[in-house]
């Protein structure tokens, strides 16, 4: 079995330890293996043709990179043919929330997510897929 080293903020590691202990995991490795398996299963299930509507949320911080919000908007604009709805909200303290409803295939969505993840100042990206059935 390979050994993988990751960096986590102290606050996140404390949460991992608390949850792992409360659920009876024997250690961090067991917890992370299950978390990775679940994420991979979830992502692989979305690759099917039945998922075509995705809601993508992007949280960015202007304090980290002043142009982050502009760049997030540019990336979403590059995929405008697939955008069905878009919402932008200033949250204060330099934070911005962008929500986009995207109707597309998994390959296009994965490229969009990759482009969004490359933007400096993006703190978090979440997405969920909805099945529209075959077309």
N, C-alpha and C positions, 0 to 999 in steps of 0.2 A: 504494500500500500504506500502510495506517495505521501509525502509531507508537504503541506502548503502553508505558507506563512501569510497572514493578512494583518493589516493595521486597522484598528478600531479606536474611536474616541473612548476615553475612560467611561463616560456616561453610558454609552451603548454596551460596552463590555459588562458593566455592572448590571444592566437590564438583562443581558443574556444569562449571566450567572444566576440571577434571581429567578428567572423563568425556568431555566434548565433545572435548578434545584427543586423548585416547587412542583415540577412535572416528573421528577424522578429520573432524569437523564443521569448517566454515570459520569459524564464529563462534557466539556465544551465540544470535543470532536464529534461525539454522538449527536449532540444538538445541531451542529453545523451540517453534518452529513444529511440528517433528515430535512433540514431547512433547504439545502441545495436540491435534494431529490424532489421535494414538493414544488419548488420554483421551476425546476426543469420540466416536471410533469405538466404544470400549469401552462408554461410557455409553449410546450410541444402541442398541447391540446388546442391552442389557438391557431396553430399553423394550418388547420383544416380549412377547407373551402367554406364551411358553414359560418365562420366568424367573418363578418364584414363591416360591422359597426363598432368603433372603438371610441372610448372617451379617454382623452389624455389630459392629465393635469401636470403642470410644470410650476414649481416654486423656485423663484430666483431671488438673488440678493444683490442689490445695486452697490452695497458697501464692499462686496467682494470684487465686483467688476462693474463700473458705472454703465457700461454699454450692454450689460447682460440682457436687459429687457428688450432693447432694440433688436439684438441678435436673435432672441427667441421669436420675436414677431417676424423677423425676416425668414427664419427657417419655416415657420408655419405658413407664411405667404408662399414659399417655394412649392408647397403642397396644396395650394388653394383649390385645385380642381377636385380634391377629395374632401375638403372641409365643408361640413354641413352646418356647423354653428361654431361660434368662437366667443369667448368671454375673457375679458382682462380686468383685473382688479388690483389696485394699489392697496396693500395691507398696512402700510406704515412701517417705520423703522427700516426702510430700504427694501422691504419684501414686496414681491409681486406674484400674483397667482394668475396663471393662464389656463383656461380650460378649452379644449377643442374637441368637437365631435367629428370624427373622421370616418368616412365610408370608403373602405378600400380593402385590398388584399393584404395578407400578412407580409409578403416581401416588401411592399411599399411602406407599410407601417414600420417595419423593422429598420428601414433606411432612415425614416423620419426620426425615430427614437435615437438612432445612432447620431444623427446630426444634432439633435437637441442635447444629448449627453456631452457633446464636444464643446458646448457653450460654457465659457468661464462664468462662474457665478450661479450656475444652476445647482440648487441644493438637493432637489428631489424631483423624480419623474414617476408618476403612477399611471397605470392604464388598466382598463378593463374592456373585455371584448364581449359583444352580444351577437348571438347567432341570428341571422336573418333567413337561414335555410338556403338551399341551393337555388341558383338563378339560371 
